[in-house]
Amino acid sequence: MKFLPLVWAGLKRRKLRTTLTFLSVFVAFMLFAFLGAIKEAFLAGVTMAGQDRLITRHKVSLIQTLPQSYKARIKGINGVVDVCHHTWFGGIYQDPKNFFPNMPVEPEVFLEMFPEFVLKDSEKKAWLSTRTGAIVGRVTADRFKWKIGDRIPLQSPIWGQPAGQTQWEFEITGIYEGAKKGTDTNGFFFRYDYFEEARQKEKGQVGWFAVKIADPDKSADIAVKIDAEFANSPYETKTEPEGAFAAGFAQQVGDIASIVMAVVGAVFFTILLVAGNTMAQSVRERTAELGVLKALGFTNLRVMVLVLLESCFIAVLGGLGGLGVSWLIIASGNPVPSLLPVFYLPSLTLVEGALLAVALGIAAGLLPAWQAMRLSISSALRRVA
C-alpha cells in the first residue's frame, strides 16, 4: 500500500492518455456485460430446462402436429411419469409487434410438471373453474398492464376464429412468477379443453408433448422407446431432452455462444493492444526515473511489480466500473421483452468479468514490466544527462 502514491504518480504523468485508456477498458467491459445478458436471454430455456423432462415432437418439423391420443401411449411406456402437451397458438394482441408466447395446456398436469412457474393456490383454483381462464407471466402482465380479471382478446392467424365468435377472448385468472431468477415469465397459457371445443380445424391434434421421466440417467433409452412406439406411423416422432429442444430454438437465431465469444475476443484483443501500448510508452518515458528508483535501492522485482500495478489499476478500475454501470442499466428493466425472454446479468458473468479485468491488466503490463525489470541503472541514468 505504501507504494500506491508512486503508482498514482505514474498514471497522472499523461492524464489524457490514461483517461482514454481507462475509457476504452470501461466501454469494453460494458459491452462484455451486455453481451453476457443477451447470451443468457437467448439460452435461458437451455439453462432452465428440467433434467427429468423430454420433448416429443413431429419427426419432420415442429410446426407439424401430433394426435392428442399419443399422450396415453407415451404415458404407458416404462419410465415415464407423466405427459403434458402444448400447442403453439400464435395469438396476436392488438398489433403483430406485440409478440409473446401463448398456447393451450392442461392446467393441472402443466403446473405439476413445470414447478418453475409459481401460481397462488387461489389463482390456480380460479383457472381450473373458469372455462376461458388463462394465466400470464409477470413480465407480460407488467408489459401490457394486465391484471387479474381482465378480458384479453387475441387473434390467431394459425387457428382462425373460434366457433360462434369473431375472436378469441380469455379472462386472466392468475399471474405467475418465476421460481428462479432465470425463469421465463413471458408466457400466456390457457385451457386446452376450451381451445379444443372452440377451434374449427385439426381437432384432436397438438403441437408437442412434454414428458416427465423417473430417472434422468435413462433419458436416452426412454427417448428411443417413445420414438419406436410411433415408428412407421403417419405421425413419427422425435424425442429429445428439453434442453436440446430449447437449444434448437436458440440455434434458429444462430450460435449465440460462438457469436458472443467472437465479439468479446475481438474487442479484448484490441483493448489489450491499446493498454499494452499505453504501458510501453509510459515505461519508455520514465526510463530515467526507473533508473533513479533502482539506484535508491528498489529491486528489479519491485520495479516490475510497480509497472504491473499501474497496468492492473487501469484495467481493474475500468473493468469493474464498466461492469457496475452495466449492472445498474440491466437491472432497470428489459428494453425489448418481445425479443428477450429474460434480461439480467448472471453472477457468473460478473465473476468472469472481474477475473478478465485482472488478466487484462497483467497481460498488458507484463512485457513493459519485464523490460523495466531488466533495465540497468547505468543505461537508465544516461537519459538524465
KOLRO-640944 format. One record per residue (C-alpha): x, y, z. Coordinates in steps of 0.02 Angstrom, whole numbers, padded with zeros to 5 digits, always signed. Layout:
N
XYZ ...
END
This chain:
385
+00000+00000+00000 +00144+00121+00036 +00193+00119-00149 +00021+00170-00212 +00072+00355-00221 +00209+00303-00343 +00083+00206-00447 -00037+00352-00446 +00100+00475-00494 +00146+00366-00642 -00034+00363-00702 -00051+00553-00686 +00104+00583-00791 +00000+00582-00952 -00177+00615-00891 -00260+00618-01062 -00181+00454-01116 -00226+00370-00952 -00405+00435-00963 -00429+00373-01141 -00358+00202-01098 -00473+00193-00947 -00624+00237-01053 -00577+00105-01182 -00572-00028-01047 -00732+00040-00969 -00830+00028-01133 -00758-00144-01172 -00820-00215-01007 -00990-00132-01029 -01003-00224-01195 -00946-00385-01110 -01085-00369-00980 -01222-00330-01106 -01170-00474-01218 -01172-00587-01065 -01351-00534-01026 -01406-00558-01206 -01324-00729-01214 -01414-00779-01054 -01579-00718-01126 -01564-00825-01283 -01502-00978-01188 -01617-00961-01037 -01726-01103-01098 -01574-01215-01106 -01508-01173-00933 -01679-01183-00851 -01732-01345-00937 -01783-01485-00822 -01664-01632-00816 -01811-01751-00795 -01910-01687-00945 -01908-01741-01127 -01994-01661-01275 -02081-01768-01407 -02123-01679-01570 -02159-01725-01751 -02006-01803-01832 -02013-01692-01986 -02045-01520-01911 -02104-01434-01754 -02243-01347-01849 -02324-01514-01891 -02446-01579-01762 -02468-01745-01674 -02626-01838-01619 -02679-01796-01442 -02709-01983-01419 -02519-02009-01415 -02522-01947-01236 -02593-02109-01166 -02472-02216-01266 -02321-02114-01210 -02379-02121-01029 -02387-02310-01040 -02202-02326-01080 -02094-02389-00938 -02001-02247-00853 -02125-02110-00900 -02207-02024-00750 -02323-01900-00835 -02358-01815-01001 -02416-01639-01043 -02450-01572-01218 -02427-01396-01288 -02491-01318-01448 -02424-01157-01523 -02570-01036-01534 -02484-00885-01612 -02608-00761-01538 -02592-00576-01579 -02640-00442-01455 -02689-00277-01540 -02534-00271-01651 -02424-00408-01730 -02274-00323-01649 -02343-00368-01477 -02266-00541-01481 -02272-00657-01331 -02284-00848-01323 -02461-00911-01296 -02526-01089-01300 -02662-01204-01232 -02615-01331-01099 -02698-01447-00974 -02688-01341-00814 -02664-01471-00678 -02531-01577-00761 -02447-01422-00833 -02422-01341-00662 -02364-01506-00587 -02235-01537-00723 -02169-01358-00726 -02140-01308-00544 -02034-01160-00601 -02199-01071-00638 -02265-01017-00468 -02451-00981-00455 -02552-00944-00297 -02675-01079-00243 -02823-00961-00260 -02770-00916-00437 -02747-01099-00481 -02923-01139-00421 -02992-00994-00522 -02903-01057-00678 -02974-01233-00655 -03150-01166-00633 -03151-01038-00775 -03177-01110-00949 -03096-00963-01037 -02970-00935-00898 -02787-00901-00932 -02630-00868-00832 -02496-00747-00887 -02315-00722-00835 -02263-00571-00733 -02158-00493-00872 -02301-00496-00999 -02429-00439-00869 -02321-00288-00825 -02284-00254-01007 -02468-00235-01055 -02530-00176-00883 -02640-00328-00866 -02718-00378-00701 -02822-00522-00636 -02999-00512-00704 -02953-00426-00866 -03027-00499-01025 -02895-00514-01162 -02945-00528-01346 -02825-00620-01462 -02824-00653-01648 -02742-00814-01710 -02684-00820-01892 -02648-01005-01866 -02814-01063-01795 -02933-00931-01860 -03091-00881-01768 -03168-00986-01630 -03337-01066-01665 -03476-00937-01649 -03360-00791-01609 -03260-00661-01704 -03105-00675-01594 -03033-00775-01451 -03062-00699-01281 -02982-00751-01117 -03002-00699-00937 -02843-00681-00836 -02865-00785-00679 -02684-00784-00621 -02513-00704-00642 -02370-00824-00615 -02196-00785-00552 -02033-00875-00584 -01963-00990-00452 -01787-00941-00505 -01711-00782-00574 -01689-00851-00749 -01867-00917-00768 -01956-00854-00923 -02114-00763-00867 -02168-00703-01039 -02290-00844-01069 -02480-00844-01084 -02565-01012-01052 -02749-01053-01069 -02855-01209-01054 -02842-01343-01188 -03022-01401-01164 -03087-01229-01214 -02967-01223-01361 -03019-01397-01420 -03204-01356-01412 -03189-01187-01499 -03064-01219-01638 -03134-01264-01806 -02991-01364-01882 -02868-01502-01838 -02969-01557-01688 -02879-01686-01583 -02708-01627-01639 -02575-01548-01527 -02404-01471-01555 -02285-01571-01446 -02276-01669-01284 -02176-01633-01127 -02131-01799-01047 -02080-01814-00865 -01970-01965-00829 -01924-02052-00668 -01736-02067-00698 -01643-01931-00797 -01498-02051-00822 -01611-02159-00930 -01674-02016-01038 -01587-02079-01196 -01662-02254-01178 -01836-02186-01144 -01824-02068-01293 -01783-02216-01405 -01932-02314-01337 -02051-02168-01367 -01994-02147-01547 -02001-02334-01577 -02181-02334-01517 -02231-02224-01664 -02108-02284-01796 -02182-02312-01970 -02342-02222-01921 -02415-02070-02012 -02351-01963-01868 -02175-02019-01825 -02092-01930-01679 -01925-01861-01623 -01892-01860-01436 -01751-01763-01356 -01705-01684-01187 -01793-01521-01151 -01626-01430-01151 -01588-01490-01328 -01763-01438-01383 -01737-01262-01313 -01564-01254-01392 -01645-01290-01559 -01749-01132-01543 -01594-01030-01498 -01498-01103-01645 -01628-01029-01763 -01553-00859-01723 -01376-00927-01733 -01241-00999-01623 -01262-00866-01489 -01118-00927-01381 -00996-00926-01527 -01055-00755-01586 -01032-00681-01413 -00860-00759-01393 -00805-00695-01563 -00860-00516-01525 -00786-00517-01350 -00623-00593-01412 -00603-00461-01547 -00641-00319-01428 -00524-00378-01291 -00382-00414-01412 -00396-00233-01470 -00403-00168-01291 -00252-00274-01246 -00153-00189-01385 -00212-00017-01329 -00172-00046-01146 -00006-00130-01187 +00045+00017-01296 -00001+00138-01157 +00108+00048-01031 +00252+00029-01154 +00252+00216-01189 +00241+00254-01003 +00393+00146-00965 +00495+00221-01107 +00458+00398-01049 +00507+00356-00870 +00666+00259-00904 +00772+00384-00807 +00650+00386-00662 +00654+00197-00651 +00844+00203-00650 +00838+00325-00505 +00722+00208-00410 +00843+00065-00436 +00988+00174-00381 +00892+00214-00222 +00879+00029-00181 +00723-00032-00271 +00749-00211-00327 +00714-00269-00504 +00564-00367-00442 +00492-00217-00352 +00508-00108-00507 +00421-00244-00608 +00279-00252-00482 +00258-00062-00486 +00234-00064-00675 +00112-00211-00664 +00014-00120-00530 -00008+00029-00645 -00073-00082-00783 -00188-00179-00667 -00252-00018-00588 -00316+00046-00756 -00386-00123-00809 -00471-00166-00644 -00542+00008-00613 -00606+00021-00792 -00669-00158-00793 -00762-00150-00628 -00831+00020-00674 -00899-00046-00839 -00973-00200-00756 -01052-00095-00618 -01134+00031-00735 -01196-00110-00847 -01270-00199-00697 -01367-00042-00649 -01433-00018-00826 -01481-00201-00847 -01565-00205-00676 -01676-00059-00727 -01779-00172-00841 -01793-00270-01002 -01786-00149-01151 -01860-00273-01276 -01967-00404-01186 -02039-00461-01352 -01865-00517-01407 -01777-00562-01244 -01875-00680-01130 -01764-00637-00981 -01640-00496-00958 -01521-00497-00811 -01335-00503-00780 -01285-00676-00715 -01170-00682-00563 -01052-00793-00662 -01031-00656-00792 -00984-00532-00656 -00855-00652-00585 -00785-00690-00758 -00777-00503-00795 -00681-00466-00635 -00556-00604-00671 -00540-00547-00851 -00501-00370-00793 -00357-00434-00685 -00295-00543-00827 -00303-00396-00948 -00202-00289-00829 -00067-00421-00809 -00059-00461-00995 -00050-00278-01047 +00085-00236-00921 +00189-00395-00924 +00307-00350-01068 +00337-00169-01014 +00362-00229-00835 +00487-00360-00894 +00583-00226-00989 +00582-00113-00837 +00649-00255-00728 +00794-00290-00848 +00839-00106-00862 +01015-00072-00797 +01047+00079-00687 +01187+00145-00797 +01084+00136-00956 +00935+00218-00872 +01034+00360-00793 +01110+00409-00960 +00938+00478-01001 +00959+00605-00860 +01107+00682-00948 
END
